[in-house]
Amino acid sequence: MPRGNEDDRLDGRDGEIWRAYVGGSTQEAIASRFGISQSRVSQIIAAVRASVQPEEKEHLVQREIDFLDQLRERMMAAVDAPLPPAFTQSGKLLYTPDGHIVLDDSSRLAAVDRAVRLHERLSKLLGLDAAQKLDVTTTEAAQQQAAKRAAEAAAYLAEGES
């Protein structure tokens, strides 16, 4: 996809696909909607993402961070808010056996869940959840030791079967 201004980049089907993706639709749902494969959706998303100029990307990342921070503040305020009373399906207050009103913590749990999702989104945006490359090497002595232990274990098992 050629580099151009945002309007060019987001025109037509590719723009609709991008907007659906950043709006929260899964690649599978987008593929179904447009009658294309999930891998094609992934290619389109990658092309649009690659067309974003570095300066524009920095601005967009900062805007997203600010937005997620605002949402996280609101979710944490909901977590800290006083719990409302719990009601039965018929609208009556629920009481504990000792006569205290039962408090409904479902809104708090929902806020925690949403705060965690926001945290995950922010981590993904910043690349904090990226896989880490590990360099694992073994020495010849370690390989020989492992082979010796494996042979001992096989011999032990063979003796037990006799």
DSSP file (Angstrom, degrees, kcal/mol; ACC not computed):
  #  RESIDUE AA STRUCTURE BP1 BP2  ACC     N-H-->O    O-->H-N    N-H-->O    O-->H-N    TCO  KAPPA ALPHA  PHI   PSI    X-CA   Y-CA   Z-CA
    1    1 A M              0   0    0      0, 0.0     3,-0.1     0, 0.0     8,-0.0   0.000 360.0 360.0 360.0 126.5    0.0    0.0    0.0
    2    2 A P        -     0   0    0      0, 0.0     2,-0.4     0, 0.0    49,-0.1  -0.307 360.0-106.6 -68.3 151.0    1.6    3.3   -1.0
    3    3 A R        +     0   0    0     47,-0.0     2,-0.2    49,-0.0    49,-0.1  -0.629  60.0 136.0 -78.5 132.3    2.2    5.9    1.7
    4    4 A G        -     0   0    0     -2,-0.4     2,-0.1    47,-0.3    -1,-0.0  -0.790  56.7 -53.6-152.2-165.2   -0.2    8.7    1.5
    5    5 A N     >  -     0   0    0     -2,-0.2     4,-2.1     1,-0.1     3,-0.3  -0.338  59.8 -99.0 -78.4 171.4   -2.3   10.8    3.8
    6    6 A E  H  > S+     0   0    0      1,-0.2     4,-1.9     2,-0.2    -1,-0.1   0.850 121.4  57.7 -60.0 -36.5   -4.7    9.2    6.2
    7    7 A D  H  4 S+     0   0    0      1,-0.2    -1,-0.2     2,-0.2     4,-0.2   0.926 109.0  44.8 -61.5 -44.7   -7.7    9.8    3.9
    8    8 A D  H >4 S+     0   0    0     -3,-0.3     3,-1.2     1,-0.2    -1,-0.2   0.919 113.1  51.5 -63.1 -43.1   -6.1    7.9    1.0
    9    9 A R  H 3< S+     0   0    0     -4,-2.1    -1,-0.2     1,-0.3    -2,-0.2   0.821 114.6  41.9 -65.0 -32.3   -5.0    5.1    3.4
   10   10 A L  T 3< S+     0   0    0     -4,-1.9    -1,-0.3    -5,-0.2    -2,-0.2   0.196  87.2 118.1-106.3  16.1   -8.4    4.6    4.9
   11   11 A D    <>  -     0   0    0     -3,-1.2     4,-1.2    -4,-0.2     3,-0.3  -0.474  69.9  -8.7 -76.1 153.4  -10.5    4.9    1.7
   12   12 A G  H  > S-     0   0    0      1,-0.2     4,-1.9     2,-0.2     3,-0.2  -0.069 118.4 -21.8  67.6-157.1  -12.6    2.0    0.5
   13   13 A R  H  > S+     0   0    0      1,-0.2     4,-2.9     2,-0.2    -1,-0.2   0.878 133.3  55.9 -60.5 -42.8  -12.8   -1.5    1.8
   14   14 A D  H  > S+     0   0    0     -3,-0.3     4,-2.6     1,-0.2    -1,-0.2   0.895 108.3  49.4 -60.1 -39.0   -9.3   -1.4    3.4
   15   15 A G  H  X S+     0   0    0     -4,-1.2     4,-2.7    -3,-0.2    -1,-0.2   0.897 110.6  49.7 -65.1 -40.3  -10.4    1.6    5.4
   16   16 A E  H  X S+     0   0    0     -4,-1.9     4,-2.3     2,-0.2    -2,-0.2   0.905 111.4  49.4 -63.9 -40.9  -13.6   -0.1    6.5
   17   17 A I  H  X S+     0   0    0     -4,-2.9     4,-2.4     2,-0.2    -2,-0.2   0.932 112.0  48.3 -63.5 -45.4  -11.6   -3.2    7.5
   18   18 A W  H  X S+     0   0    0     -4,-2.6     4,-2.9     1,-0.2     5,-0.3   0.928 111.9  48.6 -60.6 -46.6   -9.1   -1.0    9.5
   19   19 A R  H  X S+     0   0    0     -4,-2.7     4,-1.3     1,-0.2    -1,-0.2   0.883 111.4  50.2 -63.9 -37.6  -11.9    0.9   11.3
   20   20 A A  H  <>S+     0   0    0     -4,-2.3     5,-2.5    -5,-0.2     4,-0.2   0.913 112.4  48.4 -64.7 -41.1  -13.7   -2.4   12.2
   21   21 A Y  H ><5S+     0   0    0     -4,-2.4     3,-1.6     1,-0.2    -2,-0.2   0.949 114.0  43.0 -65.5 -50.0  -10.4   -3.8   13.6
   22   22 A V  H 3<5S+     0   0    0     -4,-2.9    -1,-0.2     1,-0.3    -2,-0.2   0.721 107.2  64.2 -71.1 -17.7   -9.5   -0.7   15.7
   23   23 A G  T 3<5S-     0   0    0     -4,-1.3    -1,-0.3    -5,-0.3    -2,-0.2   0.512 127.7 -96.0 -79.9  -5.1  -13.2   -0.6   16.7
   24   24 A G  T < 5S+     0   0    0     -3,-1.6    -3,-0.2     1,-0.3    -2,-0.1   0.415  75.7 141.5 110.3  -1.5  -12.7   -4.0   18.4
   25   25 A S      < -     0   0    0     -5,-2.5    -1,-0.3    -6,-0.2     2,-0.1  -0.446  51.9-116.7 -71.6 146.8  -13.9   -6.5   15.8
   26   26 A T     >  -     0   0    0      1,-0.1     4,-2.3    -2,-0.1     5,-0.2  -0.436  20.1-116.7 -77.4 157.9  -11.9   -9.7   15.5
   27   27 A Q  H  > S+     0   0    0      1,-0.2     4,-2.6     2,-0.2     5,-0.2   0.870 117.0  54.5 -61.9 -35.6  -10.1  -10.5   12.3
   28   28 A E  H  > S+     0   0    0      2,-0.2     4,-2.2     1,-0.2    -1,-0.2   0.916 108.6  47.3 -64.5 -43.0  -12.4  -13.6   11.9
   29   29 A A  H  > S+     0   0    0      2,-0.2     4,-2.3     1,-0.2    -2,-0.2   0.896 112.9  49.2 -65.5 -39.7  -15.5  -11.5   12.2
   30   30 A I  H  X S+     0   0    0     -4,-2.3     4,-2.3     2,-0.2    -2,-0.2   0.925 109.6  51.8 -64.8 -44.2  -14.1   -8.9    9.7
   31   31 A A  H  X>S+     0   0    0     -4,-2.6     5,-2.1     1,-0.2     4,-1.1   0.916 111.2  47.6 -58.4 -44.2  -13.2  -11.7    7.3
   32   32 A S  H  <5S+     0   0    0     -4,-2.2     3,-0.4     1,-0.2    -1,-0.2   0.914 110.9  51.4 -63.7 -43.1  -16.7  -13.1    7.5
   33   33 A R  H  <5S+     0   0    0     -4,-2.3    -1,-0.2     1,-0.2    -2,-0.2   0.881 119.0  35.4 -62.3 -39.4  -18.3   -9.7    7.0
   34   34 A F  H  <5S-     0   0    0     -4,-2.3    -1,-0.2    -5,-0.1    -2,-0.2   0.454 107.8-119.3 -98.1  -1.4  -16.2   -8.9    3.9
   35   35 A G  T  <5S+     0   0    0     -4,-1.1     2,-0.3    -3,-0.4    -3,-0.2   0.862  74.5 114.4  68.1  35.8  -16.1  -12.5    2.5
   36   36 A I  S   <S-     0   0    0     -5,-2.1    -1,-0.3    -6,-0.2    -2,-0.1  -0.800  70.9 -86.5-128.7 172.4  -12.4  -12.8    2.6
   37   37 A S     >  -     0   0    0     -2,-0.3     4,-1.9     1,-0.1     5,-0.1  -0.394  30.7-120.1 -78.8 158.0   -9.9  -14.9    4.6
   38   38 A Q  H  > S+     0   0    0      1,-0.2     4,-2.4     2,-0.2     5,-0.1   0.867 115.9  56.7 -62.4 -36.7   -8.7  -14.0    8.0
   39   39 A S  H  > S+     0   0    0      1,-0.2     4,-2.0     2,-0.2    -1,-0.2   0.866 105.3  50.9 -66.0 -33.9   -5.1  -14.0    6.6
   40   40 A R  H  > S+     0   0    0      2,-0.2     4,-2.4     1,-0.2    -1,-0.2   0.897 108.8  51.4 -67.8 -39.8   -6.1  -11.4    4.0
   41   41 A V  H  X S+     0   0    0     -4,-1.9     4,-2.6     1,-0.2    -2,-0.2   0.928 109.3  51.0 -59.9 -44.0   -7.6   -9.3    6.8
   42   42 A S  H  X S+     0   0    0     -4,-2.4     4,-2.4     1,-0.2    -2,-0.2   0.892 109.1  50.7 -60.9 -40.7   -4.3   -9.6    8.6
   43   43 A Q  H  X S+     0   0    0     -4,-2.0     4,-2.3     2,-0.2    -1,-0.2   0.911 110.9  48.3 -63.6 -42.6   -2.4   -8.5    5.5
   44   44 A I  H  X S+     0   0    0     -4,-2.4     4,-2.6     2,-0.2     5,-0.2   0.925 112.0  48.9 -64.2 -44.6   -4.7   -5.4    5.1
   45   45 A I  H  X S+     0   0    0     -4,-2.6     4,-2.7     1,-0.2    -1,-0.2   0.918 112.0  49.2 -61.0 -43.5   -4.3   -4.5    8.7
   46   46 A A  H  X S+     0   0    0     -4,-2.4     4,-2.5    -5,-0.2    -1,-0.2   0.891 111.1  50.3 -63.4 -39.4   -0.5   -4.9    8.5
   47   47 A A  H  X S+     0   0    0     -4,-2.3     4,-1.3     2,-0.2    -2,-0.2   0.925 112.3  45.6 -66.7 -44.2   -0.4   -2.7    5.3
   48   48 A V  H  < S+     0   0    0     -4,-2.6     4,-0.5     1,-0.2     3,-0.4   0.936 114.2  49.3 -63.4 -44.9   -2.5    0.1    6.9
   49   49 A R  H >< S+     0   0    0     -4,-2.7     3,-1.2     1,-0.2    -2,-0.2   0.907 110.0  51.3 -60.0 -42.3   -0.3   -0.1   10.0
   50   50 A A  H 3< S+     0   0    0     -4,-2.5    -1,-0.2     1,-0.3    -2,-0.2   0.759 101.7  62.7 -67.8 -23.9    2.9    0.0    7.9
   51   51 A S  T 3< S+     0   0    0     -4,-1.3     2,-0.4    -3,-0.4   -47,-0.3   0.585  77.7 105.2 -78.8  -8.5    1.6    3.1    6.1
   52   52 A V  S <  S-     0   0    0     -3,-1.2   -47,-0.1    -4,-0.5   -49,-0.0  -0.604  75.5-125.2 -77.1 124.7    1.5    5.2    9.2
   53   53 A Q     >  -     0   0    0     -2,-0.4     4,-2.9     1,-0.1     5,-0.2  -0.366  21.0-114.9 -66.7 147.1    4.4    7.6    9.3
   54   54 A P  H  > S+     0   0    0      0, 0.0     4,-2.4     0, 0.0     5,-0.2   0.872 115.7  49.3 -53.3 -41.9    6.6    7.5   12.4
   55   55 A E  H  > S+     0   0    0      1,-0.2     4,-1.8     2,-0.2     5,-0.1   0.916 113.6  46.2 -65.5 -41.3    5.7   11.0   13.6
   56   56 A E  H  > S+     0   0    0      1,-0.2     4,-2.7     2,-0.2    -1,-0.2   0.893 110.7  53.7 -66.5 -39.2    2.0   10.2   13.1
   57   57 A K  H  X S+     0   0    0     -4,-2.9     4,-3.0     2,-0.2     5,-0.2   0.914 106.4  51.6 -63.1 -43.0    2.4    6.9   14.9
   58   58 A E  H  X S+     0   0    0     -4,-2.4     4,-2.3     1,-0.2    -1,-0.2   0.919 111.9  47.6 -59.2 -43.1    4.0    8.5   17.9
   59   59 A H  H  X S+     0   0    0     -4,-1.8     4,-2.4     2,-0.2    -2,-0.2   0.925 113.4  47.2 -63.1 -45.4    1.1   11.0   18.1
   60   60 A L  H  X S+     0   0    0     -4,-2.7     4,-2.5     2,-0.2    -2,-0.2   0.894 111.2  50.9 -65.8 -40.2   -1.5    8.2   17.8
   61   61 A V  H  X S+     0   0    0     -4,-3.0     4,-2.6     2,-0.2    -1,-0.2   0.930 111.6  47.8 -62.9 -44.4    0.2    6.0   20.4
   62   62 A Q  H  X S+     0   0    0     -4,-2.3     4,-2.5    -5,-0.2    -2,-0.2   0.898 111.1  51.1 -63.8 -39.6    0.3    8.9   22.8
   63   63 A R  H  X S+     0   0    0     -4,-2.4     4,-2.3     2,-0.2    -1,-0.2   0.911 111.6  47.6 -62.7 -42.0   -3.4    9.7   22.1
   64   64 A E  H  X S+     0   0    0     -4,-2.5     4,-2.8     2,-0.2     5,-0.2   0.901 110.8  51.3 -66.2 -41.0   -4.3    6.0   22.8
   65   65 A I  H  X S+     0   0    0     -4,-2.6     4,-2.5     2,-0.2    -2,-0.2   0.930 111.1  48.2 -60.8 -45.6   -2.2    6.0   26.0
   66   66 A D  H  X S+     0   0    0     -4,-2.5     4,-2.1     2,-0.2    -2,-0.2   0.920 112.9  48.3 -61.3 -44.1   -4.0    9.1   27.2
   67   67 A F  H  X S+     0   0    0     -4,-2.3     4,-2.3     1,-0.2    -2,-0.2   0.930 112.7  47.2 -62.5 -46.9   -7.4    7.6   26.3
   68   68 A L  H  X S+     0   0    0     -4,-2.8     4,-2.6     1,-0.2    -1,-0.2   0.873 110.1  53.7 -65.0 -36.3   -6.7    4.3   28.1
   69   69 A D  H  X S+     0   0    0     -4,-2.5     4,-2.2    -5,-0.2    -1,-0.2   0.908 108.6  49.4 -63.2 -41.3   -5.4    6.2   31.1
   70   70 A Q  H  X S+     0   0    0     -4,-2.1     4,-1.9     2,-0.2    -2,-0.2   0.928 112.7  47.0 -63.4 -44.3   -8.6    8.1   31.3
   71   71 A L  H  X S+     0   0    0     -4,-2.3     4,-2.4     1,-0.2    -2,-0.2   0.903 110.5  52.4 -63.9 -40.0  -10.7    5.0   31.1
   72   72 A R  H  X S+     0   0    0     -4,-2.6     4,-2.6     1,-0.2    -1,-0.2   0.895 106.7  53.2 -64.6 -39.0   -8.5    3.2   33.7
   73   73 A E  H  X S+     0   0    0     -4,-2.2     4,-2.0     1,-0.2    -1,-0.2   0.919 110.3  47.9 -59.7 -43.2   -9.0    6.1   36.1
   74   74 A R  H  X S+     0   0    0     -4,-1.9     4,-1.8     2,-0.2    -2,-0.2   0.900 111.8  49.2 -65.6 -40.3  -12.8    5.8   35.7
   75   75 A M  H  X S+     0   0    0     -4,-2.4     4,-1.9     1,-0.2    -2,-0.2   0.905 111.0  49.6 -66.2 -40.1  -12.7    2.0   36.2
   76   76 A M  H  X S+     0   0    0     -4,-2.6     4,-1.9     2,-0.2    -1,-0.2   0.846 107.6  54.6 -69.4 -31.8  -10.6    2.4   39.3
   77   77 A A  H  X S+     0   0    0     -4,-2.0     4,-0.9     2,-0.2    -1,-0.2   0.892 108.4  49.7 -64.2 -38.5  -13.1    5.0   40.6
   78   78 A A  H  < S+     0   0    0     -4,-1.8     3,-0.3     1,-0.2    -2,-0.2   0.861 108.1  53.6 -67.3 -35.1  -15.8    2.4   40.1
   79   79 A V  H  < S+     0   0    0     -4,-1.9    -1,-0.2     1,-0.2    -2,-0.2   0.891 113.2  42.9 -64.3 -38.9  -13.7   -0.2   42.0
   80   80 A D  H  < S+     0   0    0     -4,-1.9    -1,-0.2    -5,-0.1    -2,-0.2   0.562  91.3 109.4 -85.5  -9.2  -13.4    2.2   44.9
   81   81 A A  S  < S-     0   0    0     -4,-0.9    -3,-0.0    -3,-0.3    27,-0.0  -0.303  83.0 -91.2 -67.7 151.0  -17.0    3.3   44.9
   82   82 A P        -     0   0    0      0, 0.0    -1,-0.1     0, 0.0    -2,-0.0  -0.313  47.0-109.4 -59.4 144.1  -19.3    2.2   47.8
   83   83 A L        -     0   0    0     -3,-0.1    22,-0.1     1,-0.1     3,-0.1  -0.566  28.1-131.5 -78.5 136.9  -21.1   -1.0   47.0
   84   84 A P        -     0   0    0      0, 0.0    20,-3.2     0, 0.0    23,-0.1  -0.405  33.7 -90.4 -79.3 164.1  -24.8   -0.8   46.4
   85   85 A P  B     -A  103   0A   0      0, 0.0     2,-0.3     0, 0.0    18,-0.3  -0.389  40.2-118.0 -71.6 154.7  -27.3   -3.2   48.1
   86   86 A A        -     0   0    0     16,-3.1     8,-2.3     8,-0.3     2,-0.3  -0.716  29.0-160.7 -93.0 145.0  -28.2   -6.5   46.4
   87   87 A F  B     -B   93   0B   0     -2,-0.3     6,-0.2     6,-0.2     2,-0.1  -0.890  17.2-117.3-124.2 153.7  -31.8   -7.2   45.4
   88   88 A T    >   -     0   0    0      4,-3.2     3,-1.7    -2,-0.3     6,-0.1  -0.291  42.5 -97.5 -75.5 171.9  -33.7  -10.3   44.6
   89   89 A Q  T 3  S+     0   0    0      1,-0.3    -1,-0.1     2,-0.1    -2,-0.0   0.787 127.2  56.0 -63.6 -25.8  -35.2  -10.7   41.2
   90   90 A S  T 3  S-     0   0    0      2,-0.1    -1,-0.3     1,-0.0    -2,-0.0   0.435 124.4-103.8 -87.1   2.0  -38.5   -9.5   42.6
   91   91 A G  S <  S+     0   0    0     -3,-1.7     2,-0.3     1,-0.3    -2,-0.1   0.563  75.0 135.8  93.7   8.5  -36.8   -6.3   43.8
   92   92 A K        -     0   0    0      1,-0.1    -4,-3.2     0, 0.0    -1,-0.3  -0.675  60.5-103.2 -91.7 146.5  -36.6   -7.0   47.5
   93   93 A L  B     -B   87   0B   0     -2,-0.3     2,-0.4    -6,-0.2    -6,-0.2  -0.342  33.1-128.1 -62.3 144.1  -33.4   -6.3   49.5
   94   94 A L        -     0   0    0     -8,-2.3     8,-2.6     8,-0.3     2,-0.3  -0.790  25.4-165.8 -94.6 139.7  -31.2   -9.3   50.3
   95   95 A Y  B     -C  101   0C   0     -2,-0.4     6,-0.2     6,-0.3     5,-0.0  -0.935  19.3-122.1-124.6 148.4  -30.2   -9.8   53.9
   96   96 A T    >   -     0   0    0      4,-3.3     3,-2.2    -2,-0.3     6,-0.0  -0.367  42.6 -97.9 -74.4 166.1  -27.5  -12.0   55.5
   97   97 A P  T 3  S+     0   0    0      0, 0.0    -1,-0.1     0, 0.0    -2,-0.0   0.791 126.1  54.9 -57.8 -27.5  -28.8  -14.5   58.1
   98   98 A D  T 3  S-     0   0    0      2,-0.1    -2,-0.0     1,-0.0     0, 0.0   0.295 125.3-100.0 -92.7  12.6  -27.8  -12.1   60.9
   99   99 A G  S <  S+     0   0    0     -3,-2.2     2,-0.2     1,-0.3     3,-0.0   0.486  76.4 134.7  93.0   3.4  -29.9   -9.3   59.4
  100  100 A H        -     0   0    0      1,-0.1    -4,-3.3    -5,-0.0    -1,-0.3  -0.601  62.1-104.5 -85.4 148.4  -27.3   -7.2   57.5
  101  101 A I  B     -C   95   0C   0     -6,-0.2     2,-0.3    -2,-0.2    -6,-0.3  -0.521  33.9-124.0 -70.0 133.4  -28.0   -6.0   54.0
  102  102 A V        -     0   0    0     -8,-2.6   -16,-3.1    -2,-0.2     2,-0.3  -0.635  23.6-138.3 -77.5 133.7  -26.1   -7.9   51.4
  103  103 A L  B     -A   85   0A   0     -2,-0.3     2,-0.8   -18,-0.3   -20,-0.0  -0.751   8.9-129.9 -96.4 143.2  -23.9   -5.7   49.2
  104  104 A D        +     0   0    0    -20,-3.2     3,-0.4    -2,-0.3     4,-0.2  -0.811  26.2 175.5 -95.1 109.9  -23.7   -6.3   45.4
  105  105 A D     >  +     0   0    0     -2,-0.8     4,-2.5     1,-0.2     5,-0.2   0.270  51.9 103.1 -97.6  12.5  -20.1   -6.4   44.3
  106  106 A S  H  > S+     0   0    0      1,-0.2     4,-2.4     2,-0.2    -1,-0.2   0.881  80.7  51.0 -63.7 -37.3  -20.9   -7.3   40.6
  107  107 A S  H  > S+     0   0    0     -3,-0.4     4,-2.1     2,-0.2    -1,-0.2   0.885 110.8  49.5 -67.1 -36.6  -20.2   -3.7   39.5
  108  108 A R  H  > S+     0   0    0     -4,-0.2     4,-2.4     2,-0.2    -2,-0.2   0.920 111.5  48.2 -66.5 -43.5  -16.9   -3.7   41.3
  109  109 A L  H  X S+     0   0    0     -4,-2.5     4,-2.4     1,-0.2    -2,-0.2   0.901 111.4  50.5 -64.6 -39.6  -15.9   -7.0   39.7
  110  110 A A  H  X S+     0   0    0     -4,-2.4     4,-2.4     2,-0.2    -1,-0.2   0.896 110.2  50.4 -63.7 -39.9  -17.0   -5.8   36.2
  111  111 A A  H  X S+     0   0    0     -4,-2.1     4,-2.5     2,-0.2    -2,-0.2   0.899 110.1  49.5 -65.5 -40.3  -14.9   -2.6   36.8
  112  112 A V  H  X S+     0   0    0     -4,-2.4     4,-2.5     2,-0.2    -2,-0.2   0.928 110.6  50.8 -62.7 -44.4  -11.8   -4.7   37.8
  113  113 A D  H  X S+     0   0    0     -4,-2.4     4,-2.2     1,-0.2    -2,-0.2   0.927 112.6  45.7 -59.2 -45.6  -12.3   -6.9   34.7
  114  114 A R  H  X S+     0   0    0     -4,-2.4     4,-2.5     2,-0.2    -1,-0.2   0.877 110.5  53.4 -67.2 -37.2  -12.5   -3.8   32.4
  115  115 A A  H  X S+     0   0    0     -4,-2.5     4,-2.3     2,-0.2    -1,-0.2   0.902 109.1  49.6 -63.5 -39.7   -9.4   -2.3   34.1
  116  116 A V  H  X S+     0   0    0     -4,-2.5     4,-2.6     2,-0.2    -2,-0.2   0.913 110.3  50.4 -64.5 -42.2   -7.5   -5.5   33.5
  117  117 A R  H  X S+     0   0    0     -4,-2.2     4,-2.4     2,-0.2    -2,-0.2   0.905 110.4  49.7 -62.8 -40.5   -8.6   -5.4   29.8
  118  118 A L  H  X S+     0   0    0     -4,-2.5     4,-2.5     2,-0.2    -1,-0.2   0.903 110.3  50.6 -63.6 -40.5   -7.5   -1.8   29.5
  119  119 A H  H  X S+     0   0    0     -4,-2.3     4,-2.7     2,-0.2    -2,-0.2   0.916 110.5  49.2 -62.5 -43.4   -4.1   -2.7   31.1
  120  120 A E  H  X S+     0   0    0     -4,-2.6     4,-2.4     2,-0.2    -2,-0.2   0.903 111.2  50.0 -62.5 -40.8   -3.7   -5.6   28.6
  121  121 A R  H  X S+     0   0    0     -4,-2.4     4,-2.6     2,-0.2    -2,-0.2   0.910 111.7  48.0 -64.5 -42.2   -4.5   -3.3   25.7
  122  122 A L  H  X S+     0   0    0     -4,-2.5     4,-2.3     2,-0.2     6,-0.3   0.913 111.3  50.4 -65.2 -42.3   -2.0   -0.7   26.9
  123  123 A S  H  X>S+     0   0    0     -4,-2.7     5,-2.4     1,-0.2     6,-0.9   0.906 112.3  47.7 -61.3 -41.3    0.6   -3.4   27.4
  124  124 A K  H ><5S+     0   0    0     -4,-2.4     3,-0.9     3,-0.2    -2,-0.2   0.926 110.6  51.5 -64.9 -44.7   -0.1   -4.6   23.8
  125  125 A L  H 3<5S+     0   0    0     -4,-2.6    -2,-0.2     1,-0.3    -1,-0.2   0.894 114.7  42.4 -58.6 -42.0    0.1   -1.1   22.5
  126  126 A L  H 3<5S-     0   0    0     -4,-2.3    -1,-0.3    -5,-0.2    -2,-0.2   0.484 112.5-117.7 -86.5  -3.3    3.4   -0.4   24.1
  127  127 A G  T X<5S+     0   0    0     -3,-0.9     3,-1.1    -4,-0.6    -3,-0.2   0.680  74.1 132.5  76.9  16.6    4.8   -3.9   23.2
  128  128 A L  T 3 < +     0   0    0     -5,-2.4    -4,-0.2    -6,-0.3    -5,-0.1   0.668  69.8  53.2 -75.6 -14.9    5.2   -4.8   26.8
  129  129 A D  T 3  S+     0   0    0     -6,-0.9    -1,-0.2    -9,-0.1    -5,-0.1   0.302  81.3 128.0-100.5   9.2    3.6   -8.2   26.2
  130  130 A A    <   -     0   0    0     -3,-1.1     2,-0.0    -7,-0.2    -6,-0.0  -0.317  69.7 -98.3 -66.8 146.7    5.9   -9.1   23.3
  131  131 A A        -     0   0    0      1,-0.1     2,-0.5    -2,-0.0    -1,-0.1  -0.345  36.3-131.2 -62.8 143.6    7.6  -12.4   23.4
  132  132 A Q        -     0   0    0     -3,-0.1     2,-0.4    -2,-0.0    -1,-0.1  -0.841  14.3-126.4-100.5 134.6   11.2  -12.3   24.7
  133  133 A K        -     0   0    0     -2,-0.5     2,-0.4     2,-0.0     0, 0.0  -0.659  26.2-160.1 -80.0 128.7   13.9  -14.1   22.8
  134  134 A L        -     0   0    0     -2,-0.4     2,-0.7     2,-0.0    -1,-0.0  -0.888  11.8-145.1-110.3 141.0   15.9  -16.4   25.0
  135  135 A D        -     0   0    0     -2,-0.4     2,-0.6     2,-0.0    -2,-0.0  -0.907  23.8-179.9-105.5 107.4   19.4  -17.7   24.2
  136  136 A V        +     0   0    0     -2,-0.7     2,-0.4     2,-0.0    -2,-0.0  -0.935   4.2 170.6-112.8 120.9   19.6  -21.3   25.5
  137  137 A T        -     0   0    0     -2,-0.6     2,-0.3     0, 0.0    -2,-0.0  -0.942  15.0-158.0-127.3 151.0   22.8  -23.1   25.1
  138  138 A T        -     0   0    0     -2,-0.4     2,-0.2     4,-0.0    -2,-0.0  -0.920  15.3-128.6-124.2 154.0   24.0  -26.4   26.4
  139  139 A T     >  -     0   0    0     -2,-0.3     4,-2.2     1,-0.1     5,-0.2  -0.596  25.5-113.8 -95.7 162.1   27.5  -27.7   26.9
  140  140 A E  H  > S+     0   0    0      1,-0.2     4,-2.5    -2,-0.2     5,-0.2   0.891 118.9  54.3 -60.0 -39.3   28.7  -31.1   25.6
  141  141 A A  H  > S+     0   0    0      1,-0.2     4,-2.4     2,-0.2    -1,-0.2   0.909 107.8  49.1 -63.3 -41.5   29.2  -32.2   29.3
  142  142 A A  H  > S+     0   0    0      2,-0.2     4,-2.4     1,-0.2    -1,-0.2   0.897 111.3  49.6 -65.1 -40.0   25.5  -31.3   30.1
  143  143 A Q  H  X S+     0   0    0     -4,-2.2     4,-2.3     2,-0.2    -2,-0.2   0.907 112.0  47.9 -65.3 -41.1   24.3  -33.2   27.0
  144  144 A Q  H  X S+     0   0    0     -4,-2.5     4,-2.3     2,-0.2    -2,-0.2   0.904 111.5  50.6 -65.4 -40.5   26.4  -36.3   28.0
  145  145 A Q  H  X S+     0   0    0     -4,-2.4     4,-2.4     2,-0.2    -2,-0.2   0.911 110.9  48.8 -62.8 -42.9   25.1  -36.1   31.6
  146  146 A A  H  X S+     0   0    0     -4,-2.4     4,-2.3     2,-0.2    -2,-0.2   0.908 111.1  49.7 -63.9 -42.3   21.5  -35.9   30.3
  147  147 A A  H  X S+     0   0    0     -4,-2.3     4,-2.1     2,-0.2    -2,-0.2   0.896 110.8  50.4 -63.7 -40.0   22.1  -38.9   28.0
  148  148 A K  H  X S+     0   0    0     -4,-2.3     4,-2.3     2,-0.2    -2,-0.2   0.928 111.4  47.8 -63.2 -46.1   23.6  -40.9   30.9
  149  149 A R  H  X S+     0   0    0     -4,-2.4     4,-2.5     1,-0.2    -2,-0.2   0.887 110.7  51.9 -63.0 -39.4   20.6  -40.1   33.2
  150  150 A A  H  X S+     0   0    0     -4,-2.3     4,-2.3     2,-0.2    -1,-0.2   0.910 110.2  48.4 -64.2 -41.4   18.2  -41.1   30.4
  151  151 A A  H  X S+     0   0    0     -4,-2.1     4,-2.3     2,-0.2    -2,-0.2   0.896 111.5  50.2 -65.6 -40.1   20.0  -44.4   30.0
  152  152 A E  H  X S+     0   0    0     -4,-2.3     4,-2.3     2,-0.2    -2,-0.2   0.910 111.0  49.0 -63.8 -42.0   19.9  -45.0   33.7
  153  153 A A  H  X S+     0   0    0     -4,-2.5     4,-2.4     2,-0.2    -2,-0.2   0.900 111.0  49.7 -64.9 -40.6   16.2  -44.3   33.9
  154  154 A A  H  X S+     0   0    0     -4,-2.3     4,-2.2     2,-0.2    -1,-0.2   0.902 111.6  49.0 -65.0 -40.7   15.5  -46.6   31.0
  155  155 A A  H  X S+     0   0    0     -4,-2.3     4,-2.1     2,-0.2    -2,-0.2   0.899 110.5  50.9 -65.2 -40.8   17.5  -49.4   32.6
  156  156 A Y  H  X S+     0   0    0     -4,-2.3     4,-1.8     2,-0.2    -2,-0.2   0.926 111.6  47.1 -61.7 -46.1   15.7  -48.9   35.9
  157  157 A L  H  X S+     0   0    0     -4,-2.4     4,-1.2     1,-0.2    -1,-0.2   0.885 110.4  52.9 -64.0 -38.2   12.3  -49.1   34.2
  158  158 A A  H  X S+     0   0    0     -4,-2.2     4,-0.7     1,-0.2     3,-0.2   0.886 107.6  51.4 -65.3 -38.2   13.4  -52.2   32.3
  159  159 A E  H >< S+     0   0    0     -4,-2.1     3,-0.7     1,-0.2    -1,-0.2   0.884 106.6  54.5 -64.4 -39.1   14.4  -53.9   35.6
  160  160 A G  H 3< S+     0   0    0     -4,-1.8    -1,-0.2     1,-0.2    -2,-0.2   0.781 105.3  53.2 -67.3 -27.0   11.0  -53.1   37.1
  161  161 A E  H 3<        0   0    0     -4,-1.2    -1,-0.2    -3,-0.2    -2,-0.2   0.677 360.0 360.0 -80.9 -18.0    9.2  -54.8   34.2
  162  162 A S    <<        0   0    0     -4,-0.7    -1,-0.2    -3,-0.7    -2,-0.2   0.485 360.0 360.0 -77.5 360.0   11.2  -58.1   34.6
